[in-house]
């Protein structure tokens, strides 16, 4: 089932919020709405998309800061991340204040996700892969049919997620990337939480942190 994707950079951190639209139904999911609700809704309107849910890769403020507000505004559910990120979401008001972000309320997702779950967007099915390391409850969304993944802050073009946060673990992050994501296929394009898209194959060859040459 084909999809249309719009990437909307939001917040001062230029976080890549994505709108995934099922072409068959017009229904859509918003991935990681960290801020700038008006920009997100404007992009969805330009696509002719009907937002039916919010899906979250992890609980950091620049990825989920306006989730509760958007849920209330659109009356749609929030799905994700994995429950180990609850402590991040519970502390959103404090972290927003510390970072100079607009206030965000703590919230409880309508559905916590687990490794092996699926998320439906219209008729499109996304696989859920638990990829801890950057945060303990981080998940990645994969459309196997469309060969595209939304990886949050697990991996970037030429870099990887930070692991200097509470409950971050560098070894877990490397395991998530090399043992869970790379086996999905070199041809998969990924949308990271920040910066340009890449492919798993390109990162296996060139990423100084996780390239095959480093671990071969």
N, C-alpha and C positions, 0 to 999 in steps of 0.2 A: 504494500500500500504506500503510494508516494506521499511525500511530505514537502512542505515549504517551511523554511526557517528564516526568521529575522533575528539578528543579534543587535541588542540595544545596550550600549555601554551606559551604566548607571553609577551613581555616587562619585565622590571625589577620587575613589580608587579605580574608576573606570572598569567596573566589574561587568563581565559579559552576561547580561540577562538575555535569555533566548525565548522566542515564541515559536513553538513547534505546532504547525497546523497540519491536520489530516486533510489531504486534498479531496478525498471522497466526500467528507461530511462538513468540512469547514470548521470543525471543532478544534480547539487548541489548548495547549498547556503553556503556562509561563514557568520557565526554569529560573530559579534564583532571583526573585525580585528584591534586590537590596535597597532600592530607593527610586525616586523619580517616577512615581506612579503615572503622572500625566504623559510622560514620554512612552512608557510601556503601553498604555491604553491607546495612544495615538498610533503607535506602530501596529497594534493589533487591528485597529480600525482600517488602516491603510491596506492591510492584508485581507480584509473582509473576514477576519477570524472571530469566532465565538469562543471566548475563554471558558473552559469547563472545569479547569483545575489548576492548582499551583503545585509544582514539584520542586523539592529542595535537595541539593547535593549534600549540604552540611549547614551547621548552625552559626557560622560567622556573620556578623552584622551586615557586611557588604553583600551578602548572598541572600539574606532572609529578612532584612530590616523592615520592609513594608508588607510582609506576607500577611500579617493579621489584618492590617488596614485594607489590603486588596481583597482578602477573603470576605470581610464584612461588606465591602462596597459591591462586590459581584455575587456574593452568596454562593461561593464555590469552595470545595474542600482543599485542604493542604495535605499533600502526601510526601512523606520523607521529612528528614533523613532517617537514619537508623537511630534507635533510642539512646545509644551511648552519647549522642550529642545533646541530650536534654539539658545538661548543665550549661551549655553555651546559650541555648535559647532562653533558659530561665534567667540568665544574667544580661539579656539584651539591653535593658534600660541602663545598667551600670556601664556596659561597654560602649554604648552610644555616647554617653556623657563623657567618658574618658577620651574617646576618639574625636569629639566635637561633631558628632553626627546628630541629626534631628532625633528626637525621642522616638523610641520604638518600644511597644509593649511586648512583654513576654507572651508566649502563646503555646498551645498544645496542638500539634498536627492532628488532623482527623484520622490519619493512618501513619503509623510508624512503619518503615520498610525494612525488609530483611533480605539477605543475600538469596538470590534465586526467585524473588518475587517478580511480578510483571506489573507494569503500569500501562493502562490503555489511554490513548489520546484519539478520540474518535474511533476509527477502526485500526489505528496503528498500535502495535504492541512494542513496548520498551522493556528490555531486560534490566533488572536491578542487580548490580554487583557491589557488594560491600568492599570498600577499599580504604581501610583505616591507615593512619600514618600522620597525615596533616591534622585530622581530627579523628577521634575514635569511632565516630558514627558516620563517617563520610561514605556516600554511595555514588555510583556512576550509572548513568542511563545509556543504554545501547540499543540502537535500532539495527538489528542484524540485517534486515532486508534492505535498508537504505545505506548500510555501511557507514554509520555516523554515530559518534558517542559524545555525550556531555560529561566532562570529567571534573568539573569544578576546579579545585586547587590541588588535584593530585599530580598532574603533569602539565607542563607548558611547552611551547616551542623553545627548545634549548635549555630548559630548566625543570625543576620539580618544586613541589609545595614546601613551604616552611615547616620545620619540625621543632621550633623553639617555643611552642605554646604548651599550656597545661595539657597533659595526656597525649601529646604528640609523640610519635616514635619513628625515628628515621628508618630503622630496619623494617618496620611494618610497611612504611611507604614504598621502599624499594621492592619488597615482596608483592605489594599490591600492583605495582607497575609491571614488573617483569614476569610475575607468575599468574596474574589475573587479567591484565589488559593486553600485553603484547601477544599472548597466544590467540587473541581474538582475530588477528590478521593484520598484516602490514598495510593493507589497503584501506583500513578504517580511518576516516577523517575524524578528528576530535575538535570540539569546541571547548577551549579551556576557560577557566574563570576570569582570566585576564590575558590580553594580548592576542596575537593572530592564531588562526587554526594551523594544524599540522596533521601528520599521519603517524600512526604507530611505527610504520616502517622507516620513516624519516628519522624519528627519535631513536629507534634502535641503532641507526647508523651514526647519528651525529650528536645526540644529547650527551654531554660530558658526564652526567650523573648516572645514567642508566644504559648507556650504549652497550651493545654486545661485546665490543672490543674491551670494555672495562671488566666484564664478567665472564668473557669467553674462556 
